Amino acid sequence: MTGRLAGWRVLVTRQPEQARGLADALTAEGALVLEVPLIATAPPEDASALDAAVARLDAYDWIAFTSANAVRALAAASDRSARGRVLPQALRIAAVGPSTAEAVAHEFADAAVALQPERDFRAEGLAEAFRGIAIRGRRILLPSSARARDTPAAAPPAEGAVVTVVTAYRTVTPADAGPRIREALDGGIDLVTFASPSAVEGFAEACPDRAAWPAAAVIGPVTEVAARDRGFDVRAVADAAGARGLAEALCRLTRPR
């Protein structure tokens, strides 16, 4: 196969439902893609707060999603409720970026995202987007990961909004991650891709031998910091907008030797 990444072996570490776009983009450029998910999601250890929030969605003016996983977690909680996947008409939706907005459209029929950052698809970008609208006294629900990074940054901190943060899901490392990573590395890997700090941590825990680590390509500055802090040789950093951006970033590289 020809392409700008012909001959490259790239390890993709996203969950299967999230990896498809990146794997397809890399494959289209000629790369051989190996997929080893390093993050799995699980319900909260105690889902009572999440279930109570879903039962009272009418009490909120906004719901702010900072990841597609948060969207899917709320959808699962909605399935457990008498409400089902029907959001109140008056509830406005904020999403941290395009992939999260796509998850909203997929999980909730007829739901539309009312607010999204223009460029900075991080929690900080969403907070900045909120600063551009009148939200004083508004009630905002923020479903979050149990391991969420800097959760207050995702909430509008200075405009007088009433923000309720609720744990919607946990991220865990799959039990088979270690053997699958070692098998992939034994076959030779040019680059490993990371889309979140949790994936970086999962790789480091599953493969503690740093001498075996390949170079890394990451999505977003937060993941870049996590990867560099762990000691990865980060060769490419893409905007958090999605798979195509990371594939393009890889195409601008010289293949690691």
MODA-V651612 format. One line per field, one symbol per residue. phi: phi as a letter, one per 30 degrees, with the letter a starting at -180 (. if undefined). psi: psi as a letter, one per 20 degrees, with the letter a starting at -180 (. if undefined). A space follows every 10 residues. Layout:
phi = ???
psi = ???
This chain:
phi = .ckdcejdcb cccddedcde ddedddddcj dccccbdcbb cbdedbcddd dddddceddc cbbcccaddd dddddddddd cddidbdeed dcccbdaedd dddddddbdi dbdcbaddbd dbeddddddd ddbdbeidcb cbdbddcedh eeddcddbci dccccbdcac cbdedcdedd dddddddjbd bccbcaedde ddddddbddd dcdddbbbcj dddedddddd jdddcbbced dldddddddd ddccedc
psi = prrikpiqop opjrqgiiig gggggghhji qopppnpipq qqrqhojhgg hhghhkhiiq hqpppjqhhh ghghgghhhi rhhaloqqhi pqppqiaghh hhhghhhopj qppipqqhgn mrhhhgghhh ijrojpiqpp pnprqhkppl ghhiqohjjj qopoppohrq pqpqhjgghh ghgghhippg qqppiqhhhg hgghhhninh hiprrqpqoq hghgggghhi jqnohpoqqj haghhgghhh hiqppq.
